[in-house]
């Protein structure tokens, strides 16, 4: 056998190895998820429906989810994507877009107050015109007059 054929067979063997390994990992994750799916937990489906798991029928491969008080939906059990776990909110992190906008507006207002209390004569940043430059005509303006 020539070296090219040996290399091709080795690459094929590596690909098959990774394929089986990923399959086992996925199956283990699925089993772990099924172990967490017990009646009473908050779940999310593949299509974004949130609710409380009421019953799980493994024979019929279906599950009943209560999405609001008195509203029960029957779905295929494979549509249950994950168990929803409430994470503890970290201090200072917004929980919604409105909260994030409120924090951003408050920080902007604090910066504006800080700018008003700074000395009036500051050097302009790169690309900014200073007041003294704007009031003095340039040489090209003088020449045209």
Order of alpha helices (4+ residues) and beta strands (2+ residues): alpha-beta-beta-beta-beta-beta-alpha-alpha-alpha
